[in-house]
Amino acid sequence: IGEIDRMLHFWKVIFDAGVFTNPVTPPAVPENSCRLRISLMATHTDEHIDFVLDAFANAGKRMAVI
């Protein structure tokens, strides 16, 4: 997502939509290369995955990331 402030805002939008992610910040990634990490398990259904993808798409459009 990029800068830490923008990534944290994106994280909050996703969290408020009902999706838990883990923020990844420096020093784990280069400066201005912050991102969100998801964890997928075999017990997640297609509906769960679609829900997460929709939440990411909505947040990405809302924040002009995609």
PDBQT receptor file of N, H, CA, C and O in Angstrom, charges set to zero:
ATOM      1  N   ILE A   1       0.834  -1.183   0.000  1.00  0.00    +0.000 N 
ATOM      2  CA  ILE A   1       0.000   0.000   0.000  1.00  0.00    +0.000 C 
ATOM      3  C   ILE A   1       0.879   1.246   0.000  1.00  0.00    +0.000 C 
ATOM      4  O   ILE A   1       0.504   2.269  -0.572  1.00  0.00    +0.000 OA
ATOM      5  N   GLY A   2       2.037   1.167   0.633  1.00  0.00    +0.000 N 
ATOM      6  H   GLY A   2       2.342   0.336   1.098  1.00  0.00    +0.000 HD
ATOM      7  CA  GLY A   2       2.955   2.299   0.582  1.00  0.00    +0.000 C 
ATOM      8  C   GLY A   2       3.291   2.864   1.944  1.00  0.00    +0.000 C 
ATOM      9  O   GLY A   2       3.771   2.150   2.824  1.00  0.00    +0.000 OA
ATOM     10  N   GLU A   3       3.037   4.155   2.113  1.00  0.00    +0.000 N 
ATOM     11  H   GLU A   3       2.647   4.735   1.397  1.00  0.00    +0.000 HD
ATOM     12  CA  GLU A   3       3.392   4.841   3.350  1.00  0.00    +0.000 C 
ATOM     13  C   GLU A   3       2.613   4.283   4.536  1.00  0.00    +0.000 C 
ATOM     14  O   GLU A   3       1.484   3.816   4.391  1.00  0.00    +0.000 OA
ATOM     15  N   ILE A   4       3.228   4.340   5.695  1.00  0.00    +0.000 N 
ATOM     16  H   ILE A   4       4.146   4.720   5.812  1.00  0.00    +0.000 HD
ATOM     17  CA  ILE A   4       2.640   3.732   6.886  1.00  0.00    +0.000 C 
ATOM     18  C   ILE A   4       1.282   4.341   7.239  1.00  0.00    +0.000 C 
ATOM     19  O   ILE A   4       0.359   3.607   7.591  1.00  0.00    +0.000 OA
ATOM     20  N   ASP A   5       1.141   5.657   7.153  1.00  0.00    +0.000 N 
ATOM     21  H   ASP A   5       1.891   6.253   6.867  1.00  0.00    +0.000 HD
ATOM     22  CA  ASP A   5      -0.142   6.286   7.497  1.00  0.00    +0.000 C 
ATOM     23  C   ASP A   5      -1.254   5.828   6.562  1.00  0.00    +0.000 C 
ATOM     24  O   ASP A   5      -2.372   5.560   7.003  1.00  0.00    +0.000 OA
ATOM     25  N   ARG A   6      -0.952   5.741   5.287  1.00  0.00    +0.000 N 
ATOM     26  H   ARG A   6      -0.044   5.960   4.929  1.00  0.00    +0.000 HD
ATOM     27  CA  ARG A   6      -1.947   5.291   4.304  1.00  0.00    +0.000 C 
ATOM     28  C   ARG A   6      -2.309   3.820   4.538  1.00  0.00    +0.000 C 
ATOM     29  O   ARG A   6      -3.474   3.434   4.443  1.00  0.00    +0.000 OA
ATOM     30  N   MET A   7      -1.297   3.011   4.845  1.00  0.00    +0.000 N 
ATOM     31  H   MET A   7      -0.350   3.325   4.922  1.00  0.00    +0.000 HD
ATOM     32  CA  MET A   7      -1.544   1.593   5.106  1.00  0.00    +0.000 C 
ATOM     33  C   MET A   7      -2.398   1.420   6.349  1.00  0.00    +0.000 C 
ATOM     34  O   MET A   7      -3.302   0.585   6.359  1.00  0.00    +0.000 OA
ATOM     35  N   LEU A   8      -2.130   2.197   7.407  1.00  0.00    +0.000 N 
ATOM     36  H   LEU A   8      -1.396   2.875   7.399  1.00  0.00    +0.000 HD
ATOM     37  CA  LEU A   8      -2.922   2.083   8.631  1.00  0.00    +0.000 C 
ATOM     38  C   LEU A   8      -4.369   2.528   8.405  1.00  0.00    +0.000 C 
ATOM     39  O   LEU A   8      -5.289   1.952   8.986  1.00  0.00    +0.000 OA
ATOM     40  N   HIS A   9      -4.573   3.523   7.587  1.00  0.00    +0.000 N 
ATOM     41  H   HIS A   9      -3.826   3.991   7.115  1.00  0.00    +0.000 HD
ATOM     42  CA  HIS A   9      -5.934   3.937   7.248  1.00  0.00    +0.000 C 
ATOM     43  C   HIS A   9      -6.639   2.820   6.473  1.00  0.00    +0.000 C 
ATOM     44  O   HIS A   9      -7.797   2.505   6.748  1.00  0.00    +0.000 OA
ATOM     45  N   PHE A  10      -5.944   2.229   5.511  1.00  0.00    +0.000 N 
ATOM     46  H   PHE A  10      -5.004   2.485   5.287  1.00  0.00    +0.000 HD
ATOM     47  CA  PHE A  10      -6.500   1.106   4.747  1.00  0.00    +0.000 C 
ATOM     48  C   PHE A  10      -6.830  -0.053   5.689  1.00  0.00    +0.000 C 
ATOM     49  O   PHE A  10      -7.885  -0.677   5.576  1.00  0.00    +0.000 OA
ATOM     50  N   TRP A  11      -5.902  -0.335   6.630  1.00  0.00    +0.000 N 
ATOM     51  H   TRP A  11      -5.045   0.172   6.722  1.00  0.00    +0.000 HD
ATOM     52  CA  TRP A  11      -6.125  -1.398   7.607  1.00  0.00    +0.000 C 
ATOM     53  C   TRP A  11      -7.407  -1.142   8.390  1.00  0.00    +0.000 C 
ATOM     54  O   TRP A  11      -8.194  -2.063   8.605  1.00  0.00    +0.000 OA
ATOM     55  N   LYS A  12      -7.626   0.102   8.819  1.00  0.00    +0.000 N 
ATOM     56  H   LYS A  12      -6.987   0.850   8.644  1.00  0.00    +0.000 HD
ATOM     57  CA  LYS A  12      -8.820   0.442   9.603  1.00  0.00    +0.000 C 
ATOM     58  C   LYS A  12     -10.092   0.264   8.782  1.00  0.00    +0.000 C 
ATOM     59  O   LYS A  12     -11.099  -0.226   9.293  1.00  0.00    +0.000 OA
ATOM     60  N   VAL A  13     -10.051   0.656   7.522  1.00  0.00    +0.000 N 
ATOM     61  H   VAL A  13      -9.233   1.054   7.107  1.00  0.00    +0.000 HD
ATOM     62  CA  VAL A  13     -11.218   0.487   6.643  1.00  0.00    +0.000 C 
ATOM     63  C   VAL A  13     -11.541  -1.005   6.496  1.00  0.00    +0.000 C 
ATOM     64  O   VAL A  13     -12.702  -1.405   6.586  1.00  0.00    +0.000 OA
ATOM     65  N   ILE A  14     -10.520  -1.811   6.273  1.00  0.00    +0.000 N 
ATOM     66  H   ILE A  14      -9.577  -1.486   6.200  1.00  0.00    +0.000 HD
ATOM     67  CA  ILE A  14     -10.710  -3.263   6.135  1.00  0.00    +0.000 C 
ATOM     68  C   ILE A  14     -11.222  -3.864   7.449  1.00  0.00    +0.000 C 
ATOM     69  O   ILE A  14     -12.140  -4.684   7.448  1.00  0.00    +0.000 OA
ATOM     70  N   PHE A  15     -10.618  -3.448   8.568  1.00  0.00    +0.000 N 
ATOM     71  H   PHE A  15      -9.873  -2.782   8.569  1.00  0.00    +0.000 HD
ATOM     72  CA  PHE A  15     -11.026  -3.953   9.882  1.00  0.00    +0.000 C 
ATOM     73  C   PHE A  15     -12.484  -3.615  10.162  1.00  0.00    +0.000 C 
ATOM     74  O   PHE A  15     -13.245  -4.466  10.622  1.00  0.00    +0.000 OA
ATOM     75  N   ASP A  16     -12.874  -2.375   9.886  1.00  0.00    +0.000 N 
ATOM     76  H   ASP A  16     -12.256  -1.683   9.513  1.00  0.00    +0.000 HD
ATOM     77  CA  ASP A  16     -14.260  -1.957  10.104  1.00  0.00    +0.000 C 
ATOM     78  C   ASP A  16     -15.230  -2.719   9.204  1.00  0.00    +0.000 C 
ATOM     79  O   ASP A  16     -16.414  -2.836   9.520  1.00  0.00    +0.000 OA
ATOM     80  N   ALA A  17     -14.730  -3.233   8.088  1.00  0.00    +0.000 N 
ATOM     81  H   ALA A  17     -13.769  -3.138   7.831  1.00  0.00    +0.000 HD
ATOM     82  CA  ALA A  17     -15.563  -4.036   7.189  1.00  0.00    +0.000 C 
ATOM     83  C   ALA A  17     -15.670  -5.483   7.662  1.00  0.00    +0.000 C 
ATOM     84  O   ALA A  17     -16.416  -6.273   7.083  1.00  0.00    +0.000 OA
ATOM     85  N   GLY A  18     -14.926  -5.833   8.712  1.00  0.00    +0.000 N 
ATOM     86  H   GLY A  18     -14.320  -5.191   9.182  1.00  0.00    +0.000 HD
ATOM     87  CA  GLY A  18     -15.017  -7.170   9.267  1.00  0.00    +0.000 C 
ATOM     88  C   GLY A  18     -13.912  -8.113   8.852  1.00  0.00    +0.000 C 
ATOM     89  O   GLY A  18     -14.054  -9.329   8.978  1.00  0.00    +0.000 OA
ATOM     90  N   VAL A  19     -12.798  -7.563   8.351  1.00  0.00    +0.000 N 
ATOM     91  H   VAL A  19     -12.683  -6.575   8.249  1.00  0.00    +0.000 HD
ATOM     92  CA  VAL A  19     -11.692  -8.405   7.903  1.00  0.00    +0.000 C 
ATOM     93  C   VAL A  19     -10.466  -8.091   8.754  1.00  0.00    +0.000 C 
ATOM     94  O   VAL A  19     -10.044  -6.938   8.849  1.00  0.00    +0.000 OA
ATOM     95  N   PHE A  20      -9.896  -9.127   9.373  1.00  0.00    +0.000 N 
ATOM     96  H   PHE A  20     -10.239 -10.063   9.297  1.00  0.00    +0.000 HD
ATOM     97  CA  PHE A  20      -8.689  -8.951  10.181  1.00  0.00    +0.000 C 
ATOM     98  C   PHE A  20      -7.462  -9.196   9.313  1.00  0.00    +0.000 C 
ATOM     99  O   PHE A  20      -7.361 -10.221   8.640  1.00  0.00    +0.000 OA
ATOM    100  N   THR A  21      -6.536  -8.249   9.334  1.00  0.00    +0.000 N 
ATOM    101  H   THR A  21      -6.618  -7.416   9.881  1.00  0.00    +0.000 HD
ATOM    102  CA  THR A  21      -5.260  -8.391   8.636  1.00  0.00    +0.000 C 
ATOM    103  C   THR A  21      -4.144  -7.978   9.587  1.00  0.00    +0.000 C 
ATOM    104  O   THR A  21      -4.388  -7.369  10.629  1.00  0.00    +0.000 OA
ATOM    105  N   ASN A  22      -2.928  -8.319   9.213  1.00  0.00    +0.000 N 
ATOM    106  H   ASN A  22      -2.729  -8.814   8.367  1.00  0.00    +0.000 HD
ATOM    107  CA  ASN A  22      -1.763  -7.929   9.990  1.00  0.00    +0.000 C 
ATOM    108  C   ASN A  22      -0.980  -6.868   9.231  1.00  0.00    +0.000 C 
ATOM    109  O   ASN A  22      -0.533  -7.121   8.112  1.00  0.00    +0.000 OA
ATOM    110  N   PRO A  23      -0.804  -5.679   9.817  1.00  0.00    +0.000 N 
ATOM    111  CA  PRO A  23       0.028  -4.668   9.170  1.00  0.00    +0.000 C 
ATOM    112  C   PRO A  23       1.488  -5.109   9.151  1.00  0.00    +0.000 C 
ATOM    113  O   PRO A  23       1.987  -5.675  10.124  1.00  0.00    +0.000 OA
ATOM    114  N   VAL A  24       2.162  -4.847   8.045  1.00  0.00    +0.000 N 
ATOM    115  H   VAL A  24       1.757  -4.388   7.255  1.00  0.00    +0.000 HD
ATOM    116  CA  VAL A  24       3.582  -5.156   7.916  1.00  0.00    +0.000 C 
ATOM    117  C   VAL A  24       4.306  -3.840   7.642  1.00  0.00    +0.000 C 
ATOM    118  O   VAL A  24       4.082  -3.189   6.621  1.00  0.00    +0.000 OA
ATOM    119  N   THR A  25       5.170  -3.470   8.568  1.00  0.00    +0.000 N 
ATOM    120  H   THR A  25       5.352  -4.000   9.397  1.00  0.00    +0.000 HD
ATOM    121  CA  THR A  25       5.852  -2.176   8.502  1.00  0.00    +0.000 C 
ATOM    122  C   THR A  25       7.363  -2.373   8.588  1.00  0.00    +0.000 C 
ATOM    123  O   THR A  25       7.832  -3.457   8.936  1.00  0.00    +0.000 OA
ATOM    124  N   PRO A  26       8.134  -1.314   8.266  1.00  0.00    +0.000 N 
ATOM    125  CA  PRO A  26       9.585  -1.416   8.426  1.00  0.00    +0.000 C 
ATOM    126  C   PRO A  26       9.922  -1.747   9.876  1.00  0.00    +0.000 C 
ATOM    127  O   PRO A  26       9.230  -1.267  10.774  1.00  0.00    +0.000 OA
ATOM    128  N   PRO A  27      10.920  -2.518  10.136  1.00  0.00    +0.000 N 
ATOM    129  CA  PRO A  27      11.961  -2.970   9.235  1.00  0.00    +0.000 C 
ATOM    130  C   PRO A  27      11.659  -4.264   8.492  1.00  0.00    +0.000 C 
ATOM    131  O   PRO A  27      12.524  -4.780   7.784  1.00  0.00    +0.000 OA
ATOM    132  N   ALA A  28      10.451  -4.800   8.639  1.00  0.00    +0.000 N 
ATOM    133  H   ALA A  28       9.748  -4.381   9.214  1.00  0.00    +0.000 HD
ATOM    134  CA  ALA A  28      10.115  -6.050   7.940  1.00  0.00    +0.000 C 
ATOM    135  C   ALA A  28      10.013  -5.851   6.431  1.00  0.00    +0.000 C 
ATOM    136  O   ALA A  28      10.216  -6.790   5.661  1.00  0.00    +0.000 OA
ATOM    137  N   VAL A  29       9.698  -4.629   6.012  1.00  0.00    +0.000 N 
ATOM    138  H   VAL A  29       9.533  -3.866   6.637  1.00  0.00    +0.000 HD
ATOM    139  CA  VAL A  29       9.624  -4.280   4.594  1.00  0.00    +0.000 C 
ATOM    140  C   VAL A  29      10.358  -2.954   4.404  1.00  0.00    +0.000 C 
ATOM    141  O   VAL A  29      10.569  -2.229   5.376  1.00  0.00    +0.000 OA
ATOM    142  N   PRO A  30      10.751  -2.623   3.174  1.00  0.00    +0.000 N 
ATOM    143  CA  PRO A  30      11.418  -1.345   2.935  1.00  0.00    +0.000 C 
ATOM    144  C   PRO A  30      10.509  -0.161   3.277  1.00  0.00    +0.000 C 
ATOM    145  O   PRO A  30       9.284  -0.281   3.260  1.00  0.00    +0.000 OA
ATOM    146  N   GLU A  31      11.123   0.978   3.586  1.00  0.00    +0.000 N 
ATOM    147  H   GLU A  31      12.118   1.076   3.600  1.00  0.00    +0.000 HD
ATOM    148  CA  GLU A  31      10.374   2.212   3.827  1.00  0.00    +0.000 C 
ATOM    149  C   GLU A  31       9.394   2.457   2.683  1.00  0.00    +0.000 C 
ATOM    150  O   GLU A  31       9.692   2.168   1.524  1.00  0.00    +0.000 OA
ATOM    151  N   ASN A  32       8.233   2.989   3.021  1.00  0.00    +0.000 N 
ATOM    152  H   ASN A  32       7.991   3.223   3.962  1.00  0.00    +0.000 HD
ATOM    153  CA  ASN A  32       7.184   3.315   2.040  1.00  0.00    +0.000 C 
ATOM    154  C   ASN A  32       6.745   2.116   1.221  1.00  0.00    +0.000 C 
ATOM    155  O   ASN A  32       6.306   2.255   0.079  1.00  0.00    +0.000 OA
ATOM    156  N   SER A  33       6.868   0.935   1.814  1.00  0.00    +0.000 N 
ATOM    157  H   SER A  33       7.225   0.822   2.741  1.00  0.00    +0.000 HD
ATOM    158  CA  SER A  33       6.444  -0.300   1.153  1.00  0.00    +0.000 C 
ATOM    159  C   SER A  33       5.576  -1.126   2.101  1.00  0.00    +0.000 C 
ATOM    160  O   SER A  33       5.564  -2.355   2.029  1.00  0.00    +0.000 OA
ATOM    161  N   CYS A  34       4.848  -0.444   2.991  1.00  0.00    +0.000 N 
ATOM    162  H   CYS A  34       4.857   0.554   3.050  1.00  0.00    +0.000 HD
ATOM    163  CA  CYS A  34       4.010  -1.125   3.978  1.00  0.00    +0.000 C 
ATOM    164  C   CYS A  34       2.890  -1.878   3.276  1.00  0.00    +0.000 C 
ATOM    165  O   CYS A  34       2.436  -1.488   2.201  1.00  0.00    +0.000 OA
ATOM    166  N   ARG A  35       2.463  -2.941   3.891  1.00  0.00    +0.000 N 
ATOM    167  H   ARG A  35       2.831  -3.258   4.765  1.00  0.00    +0.000 HD
ATOM    168  CA  ARG A  35       1.418  -3.779   3.304  1.00  0.00    +0.000 C 
ATOM    169  C   ARG A  35       0.610  -4.465   4.391  1.00  0.00    +0.000 C 
ATOM    170  O   ARG A  35       0.928  -4.372   5.576  1.00  0.00    +0.000 OA
ATOM    171  N   LEU A  36      -0.422  -5.145   3.975  1.00  0.00    +0.000 N 
ATOM    172  H   LEU A  36      -0.681  -5.221   3.012  1.00  0.00    +0.000 HD
ATOM    173  CA  LEU A  36      -1.253  -5.931   4.882  1.00  0.00    +0.000 C 
ATOM    174  C   LEU A  36      -1.097  -7.402   4.532  1.00  0.00    +0.000 C 
ATOM    175  O   LEU A  36      -1.023  -7.777   3.362  1.00  0.00    +0.000 OA
ATOM    176  N   ARG A  37      -1.049  -8.214   5.557  1.00  0.00    +0.000 N 
ATOM    177  H   ARG A  37      -1.109  -7.909   6.508  1.00  0.00    +0.000 HD
ATOM    178  CA  ARG A  37      -0.915  -9.658   5.358  1.00  0.00    +0.000 C 
ATOM    179  C   ARG A  37      -2.195 -10.325   5.834  1.00  0.00    +0.000 C 
ATOM    180  O   ARG A  37      -2.727 -10.006   6.898  1.00  0.00    +0.000 OA
ATOM    181  N   ILE A  38      -2.676 -11.258   5.021  1.00  0.00    +0.000 N 
ATOM    182  H   ILE A  38      -2.244 -11.516   4.157  1.00  0.00    +0.000 HD
ATOM    183  CA  ILE A  38      -3.837 -12.051   5.416  1.00  0.00    +0.000 C 
ATOM    184  C   ILE A  38      -3.382 -13.464   5.724  1.00  0.00    +0.000 C 
ATOM    185  O   ILE A  38      -2.304 -13.885   5.304  1.00  0.00    +0.000 OA
ATOM    186  N   SER A  39      -4.201 -14.187   6.451  1.00  0.00    +0.000 N 
ATOM    187  H   SER A  39      -5.077 -13.845   6.792  1.00  0.00    +0.000 HD
ATOM    188  CA  SER A  39      -3.945 -15.598   6.728  1.00  0.00    +0.000 C 
ATOM    189  C   SER A  39      -5.136 -16.392   6.228  1.00  0.00    +0.000 C 
ATOM    190  O   SER A  39      -6.274 -16.151   6.633  1.00  0.00    +0.000 OA
ATOM    191  N   LEU A  40      -4.873 -17.318   5.365  1.00  0.00    +0.000 N 
ATOM    192  H   LEU A  40      -3.949 -17.514   5.036  1.00  0.00    +0.000 HD
ATOM    193  CA  LEU A  40      -5.912 -18.158   4.773  1.00  0.00    +0.000 C 
ATOM    194  C   LEU A  40      -5.762 -19.576   5.301  1.00  0.00    +0.000 C 
ATOM    195  O   LEU A  40      -4.653 -20.108   5.361  1.00  0.00    +0.000 OA
ATOM    196  N   MET A  41      -6.872 -20.183   5.682  1.00  0.00    +0.000 N 
ATOM    197  H   MET A  41      -7.773 -19.751   5.634  1.00  0.00    +0.000 HD
ATOM    198  CA  MET A  41      -6.856 -21.551   6.194  1.00  0.00    +0.000 C 
ATOM    199  C   MET A  41      -7.763 -22.432   5.340  1.00  0.00    +0.000 C 
ATOM    200  O   MET A  41      -8.640 -21.937   4.632  1.00  0.00    +0.000 OA
ATOM    201  N   ALA A  42      -7.548 -23.702   5.413  1.00  0.00    +0.000 N 
ATOM    202  H   ALA A  42      -6.836 -24.104   5.988  1.00  0.00    +0.000 HD
ATOM    203  CA  ALA A  42      -8.346 -24.658   4.646  1.00  0.00    +0.000 C 
ATOM    204  C   ALA A  42      -9.818 -24.611   5.045  1.00  0.00    +0.000 C 
ATOM    205  O   ALA A  42     -10.682 -25.024   4.271  1.00  0.00    +0.000 OA
ATOM    206  N   THR A  43     -10.107 -24.115   6.239  1.00  0.00    +0.000 N 
ATOM    207  H   THR A  43      -9.405 -23.780   6.867  1.00  0.00    +0.000 HD
ATOM    208  CA  THR A  43     -11.495 -24.071   6.705  1.00  0.00    +0.000 C 
ATOM    209  C   THR A  43     -12.258 -22.859   6.172  1.00  0.00    +0.000 C 
ATOM    210  O   THR A  43     -13.475 -22.777   6.339  1.00  0.00    +0.000 OA
ATOM    211  N   HIS A  44     -11.569 -21.931   5.542  1.00  0.00    +0.000 N 
ATOM    212  H   HIS A  44     -10.580 -21.997   5.407  1.00  0.00    +0.000 HD
ATOM    213  CA  HIS A  44     -12.261 -20.793   4.936  1.00  0.00    +0.000 C 
ATOM    214  C   HIS A  44     -13.044 -21.266   3.715  1.00  0.00    +0.000 C 
ATOM    215  O   HIS A  44     -12.549 -22.053   2.908  1.00  0.00    +0.000 OA
ATOM    216  N   THR A  45     -14.253 -20.780   3.598  1.00  0.00    +0.000 N 
ATOM    217  H   THR A  45     -14.655 -20.141   4.254  1.00  0.00    +0.000 HD
ATOM    218  CA  THR A  45     -15.120 -21.157   2.486  1.00  0.00    +0.000 C 
ATOM    219  C   THR A  45     -14.947 -20.181   1.326  1.00  0.00    +0.000 C 
ATOM    220  O   THR A  45     -14.312 -19.136   1.464  1.00  0.00    +0.000 OA
ATOM    221  N   ASP A  46     -15.516 -20.540   0.192  1.00  0.00    +0.000 N 
ATOM    222  H   ASP A  46     -16.032 -21.389   0.080  1.00  0.00    +0.000 HD
ATOM    223  CA  ASP A  46     -15.514 -19.621  -0.948  1.00  0.00    +0.000 C 
ATOM    224  C   ASP A  46     -16.200 -18.310  -0.579  1.00  0.00    +0.000 C 
ATOM    225  O   ASP A  46     -15.791 -17.239  -1.027  1.00  0.00    +0.000 OA
ATOM    226  N   GLU A  47     -17.244 -18.400   0.240  1.00  0.00    +0.000 N 
ATOM    227  H   GLU A  47     -17.577 -19.269   0.604  1.00  0.00    +0.000 HD
ATOM    228  CA  GLU A  47     -17.963 -17.205   0.661  1.00  0.00    +0.000 C 
ATOM    229  C   GLU A  47     -17.070 -16.300   1.512  1.00  0.00    +0.000 C 
ATOM    230  O   GLU A  47     -17.103 -15.078   1.365  1.00  0.00    +0.000 OA
ATOM    231  N   HIS A  48     -16.272 -16.897   2.401  1.00  0.00    +0.000 N 
ATOM    232  H   HIS A  48     -16.244 -17.890   2.521  1.00  0.00    +0.000 HD
ATOM    233  CA  HIS A  48     -15.327 -16.111   3.199  1.00  0.00    +0.000 C 
ATOM    234  C   HIS A  48     -14.347 -15.364   2.288  1.00  0.00    +0.000 C 
ATOM    235  O   HIS A  48     -14.098 -14.171   2.457  1.00  0.00    +0.000 OA
ATOM    236  N   ILE A  49     -13.807 -16.094   1.332  1.00  0.00    +0.000 N 
ATOM    237  H   ILE A  49     -14.009 -17.064   1.194  1.00  0.00    +0.000 HD
ATOM    238  CA  ILE A  49     -12.822 -15.505   0.415  1.00  0.00    +0.000 C 
ATOM    239  C   ILE A  49     -13.457 -14.387  -0.399  1.00  0.00    +0.000 C 
ATOM    240  O   ILE A  49     -12.856 -13.327  -0.566  1.00  0.00    +0.000 OA
ATOM    241  N   ASP A  50     -14.656 -14.609  -0.904  1.00  0.00    +0.000 N 
ATOM    242  H   ASP A  50     -15.145 -15.471  -0.769  1.00  0.00    +0.000 HD
ATOM    243  CA  ASP A  50     -15.352 -13.562  -1.666  1.00  0.00    +0.000 C 
ATOM    244  C   ASP A  50     -15.600 -12.325  -0.800  1.00  0.00    +0.000 C 
ATOM    245  O   ASP A  50     -15.468 -11.196  -1.274  1.00  0.00    +0.000 OA
ATOM    246  N   PHE A  51     -15.959 -12.537   0.462  1.00  0.00    +0.000 N 
ATOM    247  H   PHE A  51     -16.066 -13.454   0.847  1.00  0.00    +0.000 HD
ATOM    248  CA  PHE A  51     -16.183 -11.428   1.387  1.00  0.00    +0.000 C 
ATOM    249  C   PHE A  51     -14.921 -10.580   1.546  1.00  0.00    +0.000 C 
ATOM    250  O   PHE A  51     -14.974  -9.352   1.490  1.00  0.00    +0.000 OA
ATOM    251  N   VAL A  52     -13.791 -11.249   1.743  1.00  0.00    +0.000 N 
ATOM    252  H   VAL A  52     -13.747 -12.247   1.789  1.00  0.00    +0.000 HD
ATOM    253  CA  VAL A  52     -12.513 -10.549   1.912  1.00  0.00    +0.000 C 
ATOM    254  C   VAL A  52     -12.126  -9.819   0.634  1.00  0.00    +0.000 C 
ATOM    255  O   VAL A  52     -11.704  -8.663   0.679  1.00  0.00    +0.000 OA
ATOM    256  N   LEU A  53     -12.268 -10.485  -0.498  1.00  0.00    +0.000 N 
ATOM    257  H   LEU A  53     -12.611 -11.424  -0.535  1.00  0.00    +0.000 HD
ATOM    258  CA  LEU A  53     -11.930  -9.848  -1.772  1.00  0.00    +0.000 C 
ATOM    259  C   LEU A  53     -12.796  -8.617  -2.025  1.00  0.00    +0.000 C 
ATOM    260  O   LEU A  53     -12.304  -7.596  -2.505  1.00  0.00    +0.000 OA
ATOM    261  N   ASP A  54     -14.077  -8.714  -1.702  1.00  0.00    +0.000 N 
ATOM    262  H   ASP A  54     -14.477  -9.544  -1.312  1.00  0.00    +0.000 HD
ATOM    263  CA  ASP A  54     -14.968  -7.557  -1.860  1.00  0.00    +0.000 C 
ATOM    264  C   ASP A  54     -14.557  -6.414  -0.929  1.00  0.00    +0.000 C 
ATOM    265  O   ASP A  54     -14.562  -5.250  -1.329  1.00  0.00    +0.000 OA
ATOM    266  N   ALA A  55     -14.202  -6.751   0.309  1.00  0.00    +0.000 N 
ATOM    267  H   ALA A  55     -14.198  -7.696   0.634  1.00  0.00    +0.000 HD
ATOM    268  CA  ALA A  55     -13.783  -5.723   1.263  1.00  0.00    +0.000 C 
ATOM    269  C   ALA A  55     -12.520  -5.018   0.776  1.00  0.00    +0.000 C 
ATOM    270  O   ALA A  55     -12.418  -3.794   0.857  1.00  0.00    +0.000 OA
ATOM    271  N   PHE A  56     -11.559  -5.789   0.271  1.00  0.00    +0.000 N 
ATOM    272  H   PHE A  56     -11.641  -6.784   0.205  1.00  0.00    +0.000 HD
ATOM    273  CA  PHE A  56     -10.330  -5.195  -0.256  1.00  0.00    +0.000 C 
ATOM    274  C   PHE A  56     -10.630  -4.334  -1.476  1.00  0.00    +0.000 C 
ATOM    275  O   PHE A  56     -10.084  -3.239  -1.611  1.00  0.00    +0.000 OA
ATOM    276  N   ALA A  57     -11.487  -4.816  -2.359  1.00  0.00    +0.000 N 
ATOM    277  H   ALA A  57     -11.931  -5.705  -2.249  1.00  0.00    +0.000 HD
ATOM    278  CA  ALA A  57     -11.837  -4.045  -3.564  1.00  0.00    +0.000 C 
ATOM    279  C   ALA A  57     -12.522  -2.726  -3.196  1.00  0.00    +0.000 C 
ATOM    280  O   ALA A  57     -12.191  -1.673  -3.742  1.00  0.00    +0.000 OA
ATOM    281  N   ASN A  58     -13.469  -2.792  -2.275  1.00  0.00    +0.000 N 
ATOM    282  H   ASN A  58     -13.738  -3.647  -1.832  1.00  0.00    +0.000 HD
ATOM    283  CA  ASN A  58     -14.166  -1.579  -1.852  1.00  0.00    +0.000 C 
ATOM    284  C   ASN A  58     -13.207  -0.578  -1.194  1.00  0.00    +0.000 C 
ATOM    285  O   ASN A  58     -13.248   0.616  -1.490  1.00  0.00    +0.000 OA
ATOM    286  N   ALA A  59     -12.359  -1.069  -0.312  1.00  0.00    +0.000 N 
ATOM    287  H   ALA A  59     -12.326  -2.039  -0.071  1.00  0.00    +0.000 HD
ATOM    288  CA  ALA A  59     -11.396  -0.192   0.365  1.00  0.00    +0.000 C 
ATOM    289  C   ALA A  59     -10.406   0.372  -0.654  1.00  0.00    +0.000 C 
ATOM    290  O   ALA A  59     -10.070   1.555  -0.608  1.00  0.00    +0.000 OA
ATOM    291  N   GLY A  60      -9.948  -0.461  -1.556  1.00  0.00    +0.000 N 
ATOM    292  H   GLY A  60     -10.220  -1.422  -1.593  1.00  0.00    +0.000 HD
ATOM    293  CA  GLY A  60      -8.984  -0.016  -2.560  1.00  0.00    +0.000 C 
ATOM    294  C   GLY A  60      -9.551   1.062  -3.454  1.00  0.00    +0.000 C 
ATOM    295  O   GLY A  60      -8.853   2.022  -3.783  1.00  0.00    +0.000 OA
ATOM    296  N   LYS A  61     -10.795   0.926  -3.851  1.00  0.00    +0.000 N 
ATOM    297  H   LYS A  61     -11.362   0.147  -3.584  1.00  0.00    +0.000 HD
ATOM    298  CA  LYS A  61     -11.444   1.950  -4.677  1.00  0.00    +0.000 C 
ATOM    299  C   LYS A  61     -11.676   3.217  -3.864  1.00  0.00    +0.000 C 
ATOM    300  O   LYS A  61     -11.444   4.325  -4.347  1.00  0.00    +0.000 OA
ATOM    301  N   ARG A  62     -12.131   3.049  -2.638  1.00  0.00    +0.000 N 
ATOM    302  H   ARG A  62     -12.320   2.149  -2.245  1.00  0.00    +0.000 HD
ATOM    303  CA  ARG A  62     -12.420   4.196  -1.759  1.00  0.00    +0.000 C 
ATOM    304  C   ARG A  62     -11.174   5.040  -1.517  1.00  0.00    +0.000 C 
ATOM    305  O   ARG A  62     -11.245   6.267  -1.442  1.00  0.00    +0.000 OA
ATOM    306  N   MET A  63     -10.027   4.360  -1.396  1.00  0.00    +0.000 N 
ATOM    307  H   MET A  63      -9.970   3.364  -1.457  1.00  0.00    +0.000 HD
ATOM    308  CA  MET A  63      -8.781   5.066  -1.107  1.00  0.00    +0.000 C 
ATOM    309  C   MET A  63      -7.912   5.291  -2.336  1.00  0.00    +0.000 C 
ATOM    310  O   MET A  63      -6.771   5.739  -2.220  1.00  0.00    +0.000 OA
ATOM    311  N   ALA A  64      -8.448   4.984  -3.510  1.00  0.00    +0.000 N 
ATOM    312  H   ALA A  64      -9.375   4.620  -3.604  1.00  0.00    +0.000 HD
ATOM    313  CA  ALA A  64      -7.731   5.173  -4.778  1.00  0.00    +0.000 C 
ATOM    314  C   ALA A  64      -6.420   4.404  -4.835  1.00  0.00    +0.000 C 
ATOM    315  O   ALA A  64      -5.437   4.860  -5.417  1.00  0.00    +0.000 OA
ATOM    316  N   VAL A  65      -6.428   3.212  -4.210  1.00  0.00    +0.000 N 
ATOM    317  H   VAL A  65      -7.227   2.841  -3.737  1.00  0.00    +0.000 HD
ATOM    318  CA  VAL A  65      -5.265   2.326  -4.282  1.00  0.00    +0.000 C 
ATOM    319  C   VAL A  65      -5.380   1.464  -5.537  1.00  0.00    +0.000 C 
ATOM    320  O   VAL A  65      -4.377   1.113  -6.158  1.00  0.00    +0.000 OA
ATOM    321  N   ILE A  66      -6.623   1.128  -5.900  1.00  0.00    +0.000 N 
ATOM    322  H   ILE A  66      -7.438   1.413  -5.395  1.00  0.00    +0.000 HD
ATOM    323  CA  ILE A  66      -6.877   0.389  -7.141  1.00  0.00    +0.000 C 
ATOM    324  C   ILE A  66      -7.898   1.141  -7.961  1.00  0.00    +0.000 C 
ATOM    325  O   ILE A  66      -8.262   0.698  -9.050  1.00  0.00    +0.000 OA
TER     326      ILE A  66
